[in-house]
Amino acid sequence: MTSPSQPDDDRGCLCLVLAVPLTLLTLIAAFFCWTALTMRPSGPWGDEAYTGIVLSCVFTIGAAGAATGLWLFPSVRRVMGWGWVVPALLLGVVAGMRWGLGS
């Protein structure tokens, strides 16, 4: 008698496929967080700079939220560990602090 064959383990391929959107969303969040942190108003009259900071923070939080939302699906969590979503979460927290403290 032979034992029933095990189905092929596709976790490696699935991890690679799911890494693409998570990585892209994290890179987008990193870019906008960097923009929010490096933008400096030239004075109290620099309304455009303040608007740019807020907009960059909103985009950072949005991209981090999208990455987290994707990771929250049970099928994604089963394959991808915490290490894939923590950088996006940290970027979202930094952007939230910049938005709250810097504007």
C-alpha positions as CSV (number, residue, x, y, z in Angstrom):
1,M,0.0,0.0,0.0
2,T,1.1,3.5,-0.7
3,S,0.2,6.5,1.3
4,P,-1.9,9.2,-0.2
5,S,0.2,11.8,-1.9
6,Q,0.5,15.1,-0.3
7,P,-0.6,18.1,-2.3
8,D,2.1,20.3,-3.5
9,D,3.0,23.0,-1.0
10,D,2.5,26.3,-2.8
11,R,3.4,28.5,0.1
12,G,6.7,29.6,-1.4
13,C,5.1,30.7,-4.7
14,L,2.2,32.3,-2.8
15,C,4.5,34.2,-0.5
16,L,6.4,35.5,-3.6
17,V,3.1,36.6,-5.2
18,L,1.8,38.3,-2.0
19,A,5.1,40.0,-1.3
20,V,4.8,42.1,-4.4
21,P,1.7,44.2,-3.3
22,L,2.8,44.3,0.3
23,T,6.3,45.6,-0.7
24,L,4.9,48.1,-3.2
25,L,2.5,49.5,-0.6
26,T,5.3,49.7,2.0
27,L,7.5,51.5,-0.5
28,I,4.8,54.0,-1.3
29,A,4.2,54.6,2.4
30,A,8.0,55.1,2.9
31,F,8.2,57.6,0.1
32,F,5.3,59.7,1.4
33,C,6.5,59.4,5.0
34,W,10.0,60.6,3.9
35,T,8.3,63.5,2.1
36,A,6.3,64.5,5.1
37,L,9.4,64.4,7.4
38,T,11.7,66.3,5.1
39,M,9.2,69.1,4.1
40,R,9.8,72.3,6.1
41,P,7.6,75.4,5.9
42,S,9.6,78.6,5.5
43,G,7.4,80.4,8.1
44,P,3.9,80.7,9.3
45,W,2.9,81.9,5.9
46,G,3.9,78.6,4.3
47,D,0.4,77.2,3.9
48,E,1.4,75.1,0.8
49,A,4.1,73.3,2.9
50,Y,1.6,72.6,5.7
51,T,-0.9,71.3,3.1
52,G,1.9,69.1,1.5
53,I,2.8,67.7,4.9
54,V,-0.8,66.8,5.7
55,L,-1.3,65.3,2.2
56,S,1.9,63.2,2.5
57,C,0.8,61.9,5.9
58,V,-2.7,61.0,4.6
59,F,-1.1,59.1,1.7
60,T,1.3,57.3,4.1
61,I,-1.5,56.3,6.4
62,G,-3.6,55.2,3.4
63,A,-0.8,53.0,2.0
64,A,0.0,51.6,5.4
65,G,-3.7,50.9,6.0
66,A,-4.0,49.1,2.6
67,A,-1.0,47.0,3.4
68,T,-2.4,46.1,6.8
69,G,-5.8,45.4,5.3
70,L,-4.3,43.0,2.8
71,W,-2.3,41.3,5.5
72,L,-5.5,40.8,7.7
73,F,-7.0,38.3,5.2
74,P,-6.6,34.9,6.8
75,S,-5.1,33.3,3.7
76,V,-2.4,36.0,3.6
77,R,-1.7,35.9,7.3
78,R,-1.2,32.1,7.0
79,V,1.6,32.6,4.5
80,M,3.1,36.0,5.5
81,G,4.5,36.7,9.0
82,W,4.4,39.8,11.1
83,G,7.6,41.0,9.5
84,W,5.9,41.8,6.3
85,V,3.4,44.3,7.8
86,V,5.3,45.8,10.7
87,P,7.3,48.3,8.5
88,A,4.1,49.6,7.0
89,L,2.5,49.9,10.5
90,L,5.5,51.8,11.8
91,L,5.4,54.2,8.8
92,G,1.8,54.8,9.5
93,V,2.5,55.6,13.1
94,V,5.3,58.0,12.2
95,A,3.1,59.8,9.7
96,G,0.3,60.1,12.3
97,M,2.7,61.6,14.8
98,R,4.1,64.0,12.1
99,W,0.5,65.0,11.2
100,G,-0.5,65.5,14.8
101,L,2.7,67.2,16.1
102,G,3.9,69.0,13.0
103,S,0.9,70.7,11.5
